[in-house]
Amino acid sequence: MYVCLCNGVTDKKVKEVIQEGATTMRELYKETNLGSQCGKCCQCAKKILNDELINI
Ligand code: FES
């Protein structure tokens, strides 16, 4: 599923970046470029980040 349509970032990519060590939204933005245009994906990305961090 696409999290960020503007930049073509999928939930799989977001999870990969988190597995590789990202723990903040800032790191996700930096690694994937998500949220750099309309910003509608930020809430969804934050939810994935929180869910993944709980499971690490
Ligand atoms: Fe991510 Fe627009 S959907 S910046």
Backbone and ligand atoms as CSV (ligand in chain L), in Angstrom:
chain,resi,resn,atom,element,x,y,z
A,1,MET,N,N,0.847,-1.189,0.000
A,1,MET,CA,C,0.000,0.000,0.000
A,1,MET,C,C,0.889,1.248,0.000
A,2,TYR,N,N,0.427,2.251,-0.743
A,2,TYR,CA,C,1.176,3.504,-0.739
A,2,TYR,C,C,0.825,4.331,0.492
A,3,VAL,N,N,1.842,4.773,1.203
A,3,VAL,CA,C,1.647,5.690,2.327
A,3,VAL,C,C,1.681,7.113,1.767
A,4,CYS,N,N,2.676,7.370,0.938
A,4,CYS,CA,C,2.863,8.703,0.361
A,4,CYS,C,C,2.740,8.612,-1.162
A,5,LEU,N,N,1.591,9.060,-1.650
A,5,LEU,CA,C,1.357,9.000,-3.102
A,5,LEU,C,C,2.230,10.006,-3.838
A,6,CYS,N,N,2.460,11.144,-3.243
A,6,CYS,CA,C,3.242,12.190,-3.917
A,6,CYS,C,C,4.654,11.708,-4.260
A,7,ASN,N,N,5.228,10.894,-3.363
A,7,ASN,CA,C,6.607,10.452,-3.570
A,7,ASN,C,C,6.726,8.953,-3.813
A,8,GLY,N,N,5.582,8.261,-3.925
A,8,GLY,CA,C,5.607,6.832,-4.216
A,8,GLY,C,C,6.266,5.996,-3.130
A,9,VAL,N,N,5.984,6.325,-1.868
A,9,VAL,CA,C,6.577,5.580,-0.754
A,9,VAL,C,C,5.541,4.595,-0.208
A,10,THR,N,N,5.927,3.324,-0.145
A,10,THR,CA,C,5.004,2.286,0.339
A,10,THR,C,C,5.198,2.016,1.835
A,11,ASP,N,N,4.197,1.341,2.422
A,11,ASP,CA,C,4.325,0.969,3.832
A,11,ASP,C,C,5.506,0.005,4.013
A,12,LYS,N,N,5.757,-0.824,2.982
A,12,LYS,CA,C,6.887,-1.763,3.053
A,12,LYS,C,C,8.208,-0.991,3.170
A,13,LYS,N,N,8.339,0.060,2.380
A,13,LYS,CA,C,9.558,0.875,2.422
A,13,LYS,C,C,9.706,1.541,3.790
A,14,VAL,N,N,8.594,2.081,4.312
A,14,VAL,CA,C,8.635,2.739,5.621
A,14,VAL,C,C,9.077,1.734,6.695
A,15,LYS,N,N,8.516,0.521,6.637
A,15,LYS,CA,C,8.869,-0.497,7.637
A,15,LYS,C,C,10.339,-0.898,7.514
A,16,GLU,N,N,10.824,-0.983,6.273
A,16,GLU,CA,C,12.240,-1.311,6.051
A,16,GLU,C,C,13.146,-0.274,6.722
A,17,VAL,N,N,12.810,0.996,6.505
A,17,VAL,CA,C,13.626,2.082,7.067
A,17,VAL,C,C,13.613,2.014,8.602
A,18,ILE,N,N,12.465,1.666,9.165
A,18,ILE,CA,C,12.367,1.547,10.621
A,18,ILE,C,C,13.216,0.354,11.099
A,19,GLN,N,N,13.136,-0.749,10.366
A,19,GLN,CA,C,13.954,-1.923,10.718
A,19,GLN,C,C,15.446,-1.601,10.663
A,20,GLU,N,N,15.787,-0.694,9.757
A,20,GLU,CA,C,17.202,-0.312,9.616
A,20,GLU,C,C,17.635,0.705,10.671
A,21,GLY,N,N,16.707,1.103,11.539
A,21,GLY,CA,C,17.108,1.933,12.665
A,21,GLY,C,C,16.431,3.275,12.845
A,22,ALA,N,N,15.560,3.669,11.907
A,22,ALA,CA,C,14.883,4.960,12.070
A,22,ALA,C,C,13.893,4.879,13.228
A,23,THR,N,N,13.917,5.884,14.102
A,23,THR,CA,C,12.994,5.880,15.239
A,23,THR,C,C,12.181,7.163,15.324
A,24,THR,N,N,12.422,8.093,14.424
A,24,THR,CA,C,11.693,9.364,14.468
A,24,THR,C,C,11.131,9.692,13.082
A,25,MET,N,N,10.126,10.571,13.072
A,25,MET,CA,C,9.552,11.016,11.802
A,25,MET,C,C,10.615,11.747,10.980
A,26,ARG,N,N,11.449,12.503,11.650
A,26,ARG,CA,C,12.504,13.231,10.936
A,26,ARG,C,C,13.391,12.274,10.136
A,27,GLU,N,N,13.727,11.138,10.752
A,27,GLU,CA,C,14.547,10.148,10.045
A,27,GLU,C,C,13.784,9.533,8.872
A,28,LEU,N,N,12.487,9.294,9.080
A,28,LEU,CA,C,11.675,8.755,7.980
A,28,LEU,C,C,11.623,9.733,6.814
A,29,TYR,N,N,11.432,11.005,7.133
A,29,TYR,CA,C,11.384,12.026,6.073
A,29,TYR,C,C,12.697,12.034,5.303
A,30,LYS,N,N,13.786,11.985,6.053
A,30,LYS,CA,C,15.103,12.081,5.449
A,30,LYS,C,C,15.387,10.875,4.540
A,31,GLU,N,N,15.022,9.702,5.013
A,31,GLU,CA,C,15.337,8.471,4.266
A,31,GLU,C,C,14.414,8.233,3.076
A,32,THR,N,N,13.139,8.654,3.179
A,32,THR,CA,C,12.178,8.298,2.123
A,32,THR,C,C,11.645,9.504,1.356
A,33,ASN,N,N,11.821,10.695,1.898
A,33,ASN,CA,C,11.284,11.908,1.276
A,33,ASN,C,C,9.769,12.029,1.449
A,34,LEU,N,N,9.149,11.130,2.222
A,34,LEU,CA,C,7.697,11.234,2.375
A,34,LEU,C,C,7.345,12.514,3.111
A,35,GLY,N,N,6.177,13.038,2.844
A,35,GLY,CA,C,5.716,14.252,3.520
A,35,GLY,C,C,6.283,15.537,2.948
A,36,SER,N,N,7.060,15.447,1.887
A,36,SER,CA,C,7.724,16.658,1.385
A,36,SER,C,C,6.849,17.485,0.456
A,37,GLN,N,N,5.659,16.945,0.117
A,37,GLN,CA,C,4.806,17.734,-0.786
A,37,GLN,C,C,3.493,18.132,-0.109
A,38,CYS,N,N,2.433,17.306,-0.226
A,38,CYS,CA,C,1.147,17.750,0.337
A,38,CYS,C,C,1.060,17.531,1.843
A,39,GLY,N,N,1.834,16.569,2.370
A,39,GLY,CA,C,1.845,16.324,3.808
A,39,GLY,C,C,0.710,15.455,4.321
A,40,LYS,N,N,-0.166,14.974,3.415
A,40,LYS,CA,C,-1.314,14.165,3.864
A,40,LYS,C,C,-0.908,12.806,4.429
A,41,CYS,N,N,0.289,12.367,4.103
A,41,CYS,CA,C,0.749,11.049,4.524
A,41,CYS,C,C,1.339,11.042,5.934
A,42,CYS,N,N,1.547,12.188,6.518
A,42,CYS,CA,C,2.281,12.246,7.797
A,42,CYS,C,C,1.590,11.465,8.907
A,43,GLN,N,N,0.266,11.599,9.016
A,43,GLN,CA,C,-0.458,10.886,10.081
A,43,GLN,C,C,-0.318,9.383,9.919
A,44,CYS,N,N,-0.464,8.926,8.673
A,44,CYS,CA,C,-0.378,7.490,8.385
A,44,CYS,C,C,1.037,6.979,8.680
A,45,ALA,N,N,2.039,7.736,8.263
A,45,ALA,CA,C,3.428,7.333,8.489
A,45,ALA,C,C,3.725,7.283,9.981
A,46,LYS,N,N,3.187,8.228,10.727
A,46,LYS,CA,C,3.416,8.277,12.174
A,46,LYS,C,C,2.792,7.055,12.852
A,47,LYS,N,N,1.620,6.662,12.378
A,47,LYS,CA,C,0.964,5.491,12.947
A,47,LYS,C,C,1.809,4.234,12.686
A,48,ILE,N,N,2.309,4.092,11.469
A,48,ILE,CA,C,3.157,2.937,11.144
A,48,ILE,C,C,4.401,2.948,12.023
A,49,LEU,N,N,5.018,4.123,12.166
A,49,LEU,CA,C,6.222,4.242,13.003
A,49,LEU,C,C,5.923,3.795,14.434
A,50,ASN,N,N,4.842,4.318,15.003
A,50,ASN,CA,C,4.491,3.958,16.388
A,50,ASN,C,C,4.213,2.465,16.522
A,51,ASP,N,N,3.447,1.909,15.567
A,51,ASP,CA,C,3.124,0.475,15.618
A,51,ASP,C,C,4.379,-0.376,15.510
A,52,GLU,N,N,5.289,0.023,14.622
A,52,GLU,CA,C,6.518,-0.759,14.426
A,52,GLU,C,C,7.433,-0.659,15.643
A,53,LEU,N,N,7.535,0.515,16.233
A,53,LEU,CA,C,8.419,0.699,17.387
A,53,LEU,C,C,7.945,-0.137,18.579
A,54,ILE,N,N,6.642,-0.294,18.701
A,54,ILE,CA,C,6.094,-1.135,19.778
A,54,ILE,C,C,6.532,-2.582,19.598
A,55,ASN,N,N,6.645,-2.988,18.329
A,55,ASN,CA,C,6.962,-4.392,18.029
A,55,ASN,C,C,8.456,-4.703,17.950
A,56,ILE,N,N,9.282,-3.707,18.099
A,56,ILE,CA,C,10.743,-3.967,18.011
A,56,ILE,C,C,11.250,-4.495,19.337
L,1,FES,FE1,FE,3.037,12.305,1.059
L,1,FES,FE2,FE,1.678,14.012,-0.393
L,1,FES,S1,S,1.126,11.981,0.135
L,1,FES,S2,S,3.563,14.332,0.585
